[in-house]
Amino acid sequence: MTYEAVVLAAGRSSRAGAFKPALDCGGVPLIRRVVRAFAGVCRRTWVVTGYQADQVAALVAGEPGVETVYHPGWEAGMFSSVRAGVARVTADRFFVTPGDLPLIDTALVRALADTPGSLVVPVWGHEGGHPILLDAVWARVLAAADPGSNLRAVLTGTPRVRVPAPDDGVLRDIDTCEDYEEMRDLLGRSL
């Protein structure tokens, strides 16, 4: 079984007040920390770029198995970036995650990979988080989906295999300065 990951890092980070991929997360840029979660599980991690594409590429340069995909239509929204990244996938199964979840780790990624199912979702409490894991057939489904749709709508009605997450890191993305400060506090306690 082969695995790849699609990490979304094309947005402008307008709500965060800073360029999120470059934020310091325990001495490592946020985007580098996220892609490292897939190391050892995924043969390739596709980082979808758009805004500040060269900077994102520089932030992940040298990470084994990591390649960037420039998405010229990134301003069309996150689902367009999902589709741009998934178009590169050739593995049996693939992960999709926004690039602003610094608390996901390789142990979680491995636990998801070890779980059979067409759609595998980490869950904290009763809420599904990221990264999600999809079988290869979903690459074709997403490519054929209405570009104006979104991932949640395309997956609606699909049975999910729910994997309990060890903590709420599967839900903790960084949207605001306050989110970043909370994340830094959490990372400071765990380092």
TAZIZI-V487444 format. One record per residue. PHI is phi in whole degrees, 0 to 359 (none if undefined). NEAR is the number of other ideal C-beta (glycine too) atoms within 8 Angstrom. D_CENTER is the distance of its C-alpha to the mean C-alpha in Angstrom with 2 decimals. Layout:
# TAZIZI-V487444
PHI,NEAR,D_CENTER
PHI,NEAR,D_CENTER
This chain:
# TAZIZI-V487444
none,5,20.04
249,8,17.45
227,14,13.67
224,15,11.13
227,16,7.38
241,16,5.98
248,16,3.86
268,14,5.61
218,12,8.38
261,12,11.43
284,12,12.83
275,4,15.95
63,10,15.04
297,5,18.39
283,6,18.33
280,14,17.38
78,5,20.52
203,9,18.94
282,9,16.47
303,14,13.33
304,14,11.92
269,11,15.43
301,12,15.97
286,9,17.56
233,12,15.97
65,8,18.77
87,4,19.97
230,9,16.74
300,11,14.79
311,16,11.62
294,16,9.50
293,11,11.60
298,12,11.15
294,14,7.37
295,15,8.14
294,10,11.18
297,12,9.77
265,14,9.61
297,12,13.08
84,5,15.92
248,9,14.14
261,13,12.65
287,7,15.25
210,10,13.02
238,15,9.63
264,14,9.56
258,16,8.55
275,17,9.68
247,15,12.25
200,13,14.98
297,9,16.59
53,8,17.72
303,11,16.38
295,6,18.86
292,10,17.87
297,14,14.17
301,11,15.60
294,7,18.03
292,11,15.61
253,13,13.95
303,6,17.34
88,3,18.75
285,11,15.73
301,4,16.76
75,9,15.19
259,10,12.85
230,9,13.76
260,12,13.15
235,11,13.76
282,7,15.65
250,13,15.51
296,5,18.92
262,8,18.45
303,14,15.47
290,5,17.80
287,7,17.98
117,7,14.84
298,10,11.22
296,13,12.38
295,12,14.12
289,15,11.10
303,14,9.53
297,12,13.01
296,14,13.39
287,16,10.61
296,14,11.71
299,8,15.21
270,11,14.82
290,12,13.93
232,5,17.09
279,12,16.17
293,7,17.50
217,12,14.20
215,15,10.57
265,16,7.17
228,14,4.82
205,14,1.92
296,9,3.65
274,13,4.85
238,10,7.48
245,16,7.37
287,13,9.85
264,12,11.46
287,13,9.38
219,8,11.40
296,11,12.67
299,7,15.14
295,14,12.79
301,16,10.89
295,10,14.51
298,10,15.79
294,13,13.49
298,11,14.48
281,5,18.03
258,10,18.09
288,3,19.58
147,10,18.70
285,8,17.53
220,14,14.89
246,12,13.85
230,12,12.41
284,17,12.54
231,13,15.19
240,11,16.78
67,5,20.20
248,3,20.08
253,7,16.77
282,8,13.70
230,13,10.34
231,11,6.80
280,14,5.60
263,12,8.14
237,13,10.21
235,13,12.50
287,9,15.74
305,10,16.56
303,7,18.75
294,12,15.90
299,12,15.32
290,7,18.89
298,9,18.65
294,12,15.82
297,9,17.82
271,5,20.89
290,10,19.58
301,4,21.07
301,8,19.19
275,4,20.10
277,8,18.37
211,8,14.95
299,10,12.61
300,6,14.40
295,7,17.72
295,10,17.20
272,8,16.31
305,6,19.14
88,3,21.80
277,7,19.92
299,6,20.68
251,9,17.84
267,10,18.17
261,8,17.36
248,11,16.72
300,7,17.88
274,12,15.61
287,6,17.70
199,7,16.99
276,10,15.39
299,14,12.49
288,16,10.26
251,8,11.64
271,13,12.06
268,9,10.17
249,14,12.40
251,7,14.25
230,9,17.72
300,8,19.86
295,6,20.72
301,12,17.17
295,12,17.01
298,8,20.46
298,9,19.70
296,13,16.74
298,10,19.14
297,8,21.74
297,10,19.67
295,12,18.67
299,8,22.34
284,6,23.58
264,5,21.47
276,5,22.18
